[in-house]
Amino acid sequence: MKYNIMMRKAYVILIIGIWLTVLSYLGFPYSWKIVLTTLSGFGLIYISFVMYKESRAKEVKEGEETFDNFSENEYLGEKEN
């Protein structure tokens, strides 16, 4: 399921890239082009930021190992009592 979500986001980035490429040739007035380019840029920034945060969270989860660092302290406490 997560693979499909990442692929959708990558697809959206592709579509926004194509949109930004074609936008200058569509004949919109200059003021509209500025607004549309800015909004498309913000959309691209948002989606790439979300993908970055998800990839960082995934790296942390994969690289995370659980160690019993304080297991010796438990045994020392039992011996003293």
C-alpha positions as CSV (number, residue, x, y, z in Angstrom):
1,M,0.0,0.0,0.0
2,K,2.8,2.4,0.9
3,Y,4.4,1.7,-2.4
4,N,1.3,2.8,-4.2
5,I,1.2,6.0,-2.3
6,M,4.8,6.8,-3.1
7,M,4.2,6.0,-6.8
8,R,1.2,8.4,-6.8
9,K,3.3,11.1,-5.4
10,A,6.1,10.4,-7.9
11,Y,3.4,10.5,-10.6
12,V,2.1,13.9,-9.4
13,I,5.7,15.3,-9.4
14,L,6.0,14.1,-13.0
15,I,2.6,15.7,-14.0
16,I,3.7,19.0,-12.3
17,G,7.0,18.9,-14.1
18,I,5.2,18.5,-17.5
19,W,2.7,21.2,-16.5
20,L,5.5,23.6,-15.7
21,T,7.3,22.8,-19.0
22,V,4.1,23.3,-21.1
23,L,2.8,26.3,-19.2
24,S,4.9,28.9,-21.0
25,Y,3.5,27.8,-24.4
26,L,-0.2,27.7,-23.5
27,G,-0.9,31.4,-24.1
28,F,-2.0,32.5,-20.7
29,P,-1.7,36.2,-19.8
30,Y,1.6,37.0,-18.1
31,S,-0.1,37.6,-14.7
32,W,-1.8,34.2,-14.8
33,K,1.5,32.5,-15.8
34,I,3.2,34.0,-12.7
35,V,0.4,32.8,-10.4
36,L,0.1,29.3,-12.0
37,T,3.9,28.9,-11.9
38,T,4.1,29.9,-8.3
39,L,1.2,27.6,-7.2
40,S,2.7,24.7,-9.2
41,G,6.1,25.4,-7.6
42,F,4.5,25.3,-4.1
43,G,2.8,22.1,-4.9
44,L,6.1,20.6,-6.1
45,I,7.8,21.8,-2.9
46,Y,5.1,20.3,-0.7
47,I,5.0,16.9,-2.3
48,S,8.8,16.6,-2.4
49,F,9.0,17.7,1.3
50,V,6.4,15.0,2.3
51,M,8.3,12.4,0.3
52,Y,11.6,13.4,2.0
53,K,10.0,13.2,5.5
54,E,8.6,9.8,4.7
55,S,11.9,8.5,3.4
56,R,13.7,9.8,6.5
57,A,11.2,8.1,8.8
58,K,11.6,4.9,6.8
59,E,15.4,5.1,7.2
60,V,15.1,5.5,10.9
61,K,12.8,2.6,11.3
62,E,14.9,0.3,9.1
63,G,18.2,1.2,10.8
64,E,16.8,1.1,14.3
65,E,17.9,-1.9,16.4
66,T,16.9,-2.5,19.9
67,F,19.6,-3.3,22.4
68,D,19.2,-4.1,26.1
69,N,21.8,-1.6,27.3
70,F,20.7,-1.6,30.9
71,S,20.2,-5.4,31.3
72,E,23.3,-5.6,33.5
73,N,21.8,-3.1,35.9
74,E,18.7,-5.3,36.4
75,Y,20.9,-8.3,37.4
76,L,22.9,-6.2,39.8
77,G,19.8,-5.0,41.5
78,E,18.5,-8.5,41.9
79,K,21.8,-9.7,43.5
80,E,21.9,-6.9,46.1
81,N,18.4,-7.7,47.4
